[in-house]
């Protein structure tokens, strides 16, 4: 069947943002998704535009924490035994990415993408009618004791060098911003430039509505493979149907590498399985997002409730969810916020697409310049969605991208 100028594979926040940006350049766009808009990680994330989060997950700091975390099967970072052998090559790449030279390279690249994403965000929200969903309530990172606080200072120095505003606080100053914290938290750092969205699922669905309103088409189809042909790319679905477009954007989240493999590209994408519990809105008087960095989770106020979630389970796409992880985070949240009411929560698990150096894959496929990759954002898909959309639209229309995208090359591995 004849198709659009562009097919975007993936109706999460990155895919839909890219589709809207392409549409705004005058291209006709069809979006394909195996489940429909906002069905994956875009539905259950913490709702933050974490523009100040420029430090890669792959870093010497995480290497110091990892051994202690990994021995706790319900802790901030875990690898299920059934998946340990399969993920070993990815973990080796992750370890290599933690060298100081590579961390400096990743931090510079991440900062450039963050700056672009922040600059693009509000114009994009204006364009899509979603500006009322934006919140600017900041983020409070809390520390248990002076030792944990001092261990964080190198990271804050790196942010300071990039012009990021923050304020270190004592317990009394923290209580003014967020009352009700446990006395175990003696130090904190407040980042006022931390934005969030009222609800990430509702935001992504609003993008889908805007895209359709402007003439875009969203179809439910599970893409099996891509096939470059003369002047087009054929997109083959599991039901046997074939769609064609002059260009294809692959933004299928944690499933992207399987589709890339069909055109001969081996990209070491892994899945960070994230867990959360969303409590009723009256569960706690939350005034800013609070990050419990030593425990790997956050608590966020959304329009749909109070969300307690985070942590990393490197367990792939096939293993069943382990909701004891959600329960463990909620139990900790009760101890850290003694007034929190834990009843009535809804649990969730989703797949975050993660590359070993903490940078996404953004750029053209090796097999054909007609396929553009935009996936692997890890925890930062929502944060980097508007910036990624700008880059994708530039590539689709033959313009020089707004930033140097060499560090995000899908072929860097």
Residue pairs with C-beta under 8 A, 6 or more apart in sequence:
1 241
1 242
1 243
1 244
2 244
3 30
3 243
3 244
3 245
4 27
4 28
4 29
4 30
4 217
4 245
5 22
5 27
5 28
5 29
5 245
5 246
5 247
6 19
6 22
6 27
6 28
6 29
6 30
6 245
6 246
6 247
6 248
6 249
6 396
7 29
7 30
7 31
7 32
7 233
7 235
7 243
7 245
7 247
7 248
7 249
8 15
8 16
8 18
8 19
8 22
8 29
8 30
8 31
8 32
8 248
8 249
8 251
9 15
9 31
9 32
9 33
9 223
9 235
9 248
9 249
9 250
9 251
9 252
9 256
9 259
10 31
10 32
10 33
10 249
10 250
10 251
10 252
10 253
10 256
10 375
11 31
11 32
11 33
11 36
11 37
11 38
11 39
11 204
11 208
11 218
12 33
12 37
12 38
12 39
12 40
12 41
12 42
12 204
12 251
12 253
12 381
13 38
13 42
13 200
13 203
13 204
13 207
13 381
13 382
13 385
14 251
14 253
14 374
14 375
14 377
14 381
14 384
14 385
14 388
14 389
15 31
15 33
15 249
15 251
15 252
15 374
16 31
16 37
16 204
16 207
16 208
16 211
17 124
17 207
17 385
17 386
17 388
17 389
18 249
18 251
18 374
18 388
18 389
18 392
18 393
19 29
19 31
19 211
19 216
19 249
20 124
20 127
20 128
20 207
20 210
20 211
20 214
20 216
20 389
21 124
21 389
21 390
21 392
21 393
22 29
22 249
22 392
22 393
22 396
23 29
23 211
23 214
23 215
23 216
24 127
24 393
25 393
25 396
25 397
27 396
27 397
28 215
29 211
29 216
29 217
30 216
30 217
30 218
30 219
30 243
30 245
31 211
31 216
31 217
31 218
31 219
32 218
32 219
32 220
32 221
32 223
32 235
32 237
32 243
33 39
33 218
33 219
33 220
33 221
33 252
34 220
34 221
34 222
34 223
34 252
34 255
35 220
36 218
36 220
37 204
37 205
37 207
37 208
37 218
38 200
38 201
38 204
38 205
38 208
40 253
40 254
40 350
40 351
41 253
41 254
41 274
41 350
41 351
41 352
41 353
41 381
42 200
42 201
42 204
42 381
42 382
43 200
43 201
43 204
43 348
43 350
44 200
44 201
44 274
44 276
44 309
44 348
44 349
44 350
45 200
45 274
45 350
45 379
45 381
45 382
46 196
46 200
46 276
46 289
46 298
46 300
46 307
46 309
46 310
47 196
47 197
47 198
47 199
47 200
47 300
47 302
47 307
47 382
48 139
48 194
48 195
48 196
48 197
48 289
48 298
48 300
48 382
48 383
49 117
49 118
49 121
49 194
49 195
49 196
49 197
49 382
49 383
50 139
50 194
50 379
50 380
50 383
51 114
51 115
51 117
51 118
51 193
51 194
51 195
51 383
52 114
52 139
52 159
52 164
52 166
52 191
52 193
52 194
53 114
53 379
53 380
53 383
54 107
54 110
54 111
54 114
54 158
54 159
54 162
54 164
55 61
55 103
55 107
55 110
55 155
55 158
55 159
56 97
56 103
56 106
56 107
56 110
56 357
56 358
56 359
57 354
57 358
57 378
57 379
58 94
58 97
58 98
58 102
58 103
58 106
58 356
58 357
58 358
59 98
59 103
60 98
60 100
60 103
61 151
61 154
61 155
62 77
62 98
63 95
63 98
65 76
65 77
66 77
68 75
69 75
69 76
69 77
69 78
69 296
70 77
70 78
70 79
72 78
73 80
74 324
74 325
74 328
75 295
75 296
75 311
75 328
76 295
76 296
76 297
76 310
76 311
76 312
77 296
77 311
77 312
77 314
78 311
78 312
78 313
78 314
78 315
78 325
79 87
79 91
79 313
79 314
79 315
80 313
80 315
80 319
80 322
82 315
82 319
83 314
83 315
83 316
83 319
86 316
87 270
87 314
87 316
89 268
90 268
90 270
90 314
90 356
91 314
93 268
93 356
93 357
93 413
94 356
94 357
96 102
96 356
97 103
97 106
97 356
97 357
97 358
102 357
105 407
106 357
106 358
106 359
106 407
107 158
108 407
109 359
109 407
109 408
110 358
110 359
111 162
112 403
112 404
113 360
113 384
113 387
113 388
113 403
113 408
114 383
114 384
114 387
115 403
116 387
116 390
116 391
116 402
116 403
117 383
117 384
117 385
117 386
117 387
117 388
118 387
119 387
120 386
120 387
120 389
120 390
121 134
121 195
121 386
122 131
122 134
124 386
124 389
125 131
125 133
125 134
128 206
128 207
128 210
129 206
129 210
130 203
130 206
130 207
130 210
132 198
133 197
133 198
133 199
133 202
133 203
133 206
134 195
134 196
134 197
134 198
135 195
135 196
135 197
135 198
136 192
136 195
137 194
137 196
137 287
137 288
137 289
137 301
138 177
138 190
138 191
138 192
138 193
138 194
138 288
138 289
139 190
139 191
139 194
139 288
139 289
139 290
139 291
140 169
140 174
140 177
140 178
140 188
140 189
140 190
140 191
140 288
140 289
140 290
140 291
141 152
141 188
141 189
141 190
141 191
141 290
141 291
141 293
142 174
142 181
142 185
142 187
142 188
142 290
142 291
142 292
142 293
142 336
143 149
143 152
143 185
143 186
143 187
143 188
143 189
143 293
143 294
144 184
144 185
144 186
144 294
145 186
145 187
146 186
146 187
148 187
148 294
149 168
149 186
149 187
152 189
152 293
156 166
156 168
156 189
159 166
160 166
164 191
164 193
165 191
165 192
165 193
166 189
166 190
166 191
166 192
167 189
167 190
167 192
168 187
168 188
168 189
169 177
169 187
169 188
169 189
169 190
170 186
170 187
170 188
171 181
171 183
171 185
171 186
171 187
171 188
173 188
174 181
174 185
174 188
174 190
175 181
177 190
177 287
177 288
178 286
178 287
178 288
178 290
179 285
179 287
180 284
180 285
180 337
180 338
180 339
181 290
181 336
181 337
182 335
182 336
182 337
182 338
184 336
185 336
190 288
194 289
196 289
196 300
197 203
197 382
198 302
198 303
199 302
199 303
199 304
200 302
200 382
201 304
202 303
202 304
203 382
208 218
211 218
212 218
221 237
221 238
221 239
221 241
221 243
222 237
222 238
222 239
223 235
223 236
223 237
223 238
223 252
223 259
224 236
224 237
224 238
224 259
224 262
225 236
225 259
225 262
225 263
226 233
226 234
226 235
226 236
226 248
226 250
226 259
226 262
226 263
226 371
227 233
227 234
227 236
227 262
227 263
228 234
228 263
228 367
228 368
228 370
228 371
229 244
231 246
232 244
232 245
232 246
232 370
233 244
233 245
233 246
233 247
233 248
233 368
233 370
233 371
234 242
234 243
234 244
235 242
235 243
235 244
235 245
235 248
236 242
237 243
246 370
247 370
247 371
247 372
247 396
248 370
248 371
248 372
249 371
249 372
249 373
249 374
249 392
249 396
250 256
250 259
250 260
250 365
250 371
250 372
250 373
250 374
250 375
251 373
251 374
251 375
252 259
252 375
253 351
253 352
253 353
253 375
253 381
254 269
254 271
254 317
254 351
254 352
254 353
255 317
256 267
256 269
256 353
256 361
256 373
256 375
256 376
257 266
257 267
257 268
257 269
260 266
260 267
260 365
260 373
260 410
263 365
263 366
263 367
263 368
263 371
264 366
264 367
265 365
265 366
265 367
265 410
266 413
267 355
267 361
267 373
267 376
267 410
267 413
268 355
268 356
268 413
269 353
269 354
269 355
269 361
269 375
269 376
270 314
270 316
270 354
270 355
270 356
271 314
271 315
271 316
271 317
271 351
271 352
271 353
271 354
272 312
272 313
272 314
272 351
272 352
272 353
272 354
272 378
272 379
273 312
273 313
273 314
273 315
273 321
273 349
273 350
273 351
273 352
274 309
274 310
274 311
274 312
274 313
274 349
274 350
274 351
274 352
274 379
275 309
275 310
275 311
275 313
275 321
275 322
275 323
275 325
275 326
275 329
275 347
275 348
275 349
276 307
276 308
276 309
276 310
276 326
276 329
276 347
276 348
277 307
277 308
277 309
277 326
277 327
277 329
277 330
277 345
277 346
277 347
277 348
278 302
278 304
278 305
278 306
278 307
278 308
278 345
278 346
278 348
279 305
279 306
279 307
279 308
279 340
279 341
279 342
279 343
279 344
279 345
280 305
280 306
280 341
280 343
280 344
280 345
281 301
281 303
281 304
281 305
281 306
282 341
283 305
283 306
283 340
283 341
283 342
283 343
283 344
283 345
284 299
284 306
284 337
284 339
284 340
284 341
285 339
286 299
286 300
286 301
286 306
287 301
289 298
289 299
289 300
289 301
290 298
290 299
290 337
291 297
291 298
292 298
292 299
292 332
292 333
292 336
295 329
295 332
296 310
296 311
296 312
297 308
297 309
297 310
297 311
297 329
297 332
297 333
298 308
298 309
298 310
299 306
299 307
299 308
299 333
299 337
300 306
300 307
300 309
305 346
306 340
308 329
308 330
308 333
308 345
309 326
309 329
309 348
310 329
311 325
311 329
313 322
313 325
315 322
317 351
321 349
323 347
323 349
326 347
326 348
326 349
330 342
330 345
331 342
333 340
333 342
334 340
334 342
352 377
352 378
352 379
352 381
353 375
353 376
353 377
353 378
353 381
354 376
354 378
355 361
355 376
355 378
355 413
356 413
357 412
358 378
359 376
359 407
359 408
360 374
360 375
360 376
360 377
360 378
360 380
360 384
360 388
360 408
361 373
361 374
361 375
361 376
361 408
361 409
361 410
362 372
362 373
362 374
362 388
362 391
362 392
362 405
362 408
362 410
363 372
363 373
363 395
363 405
363 408
363 409
363 410
363 411
364 371
364 372
364 373
364 395
364 410
365 371
365 372
365 373
365 410
366 410
366 411
372 392
372 395
372 396
373 410
374 388
374 391
374 392
377 383
377 384
377 388
387 402
387 403
390 401
390 402
391 401
391 402
391 403
391 405
394 400
394 401
394 402
395 401
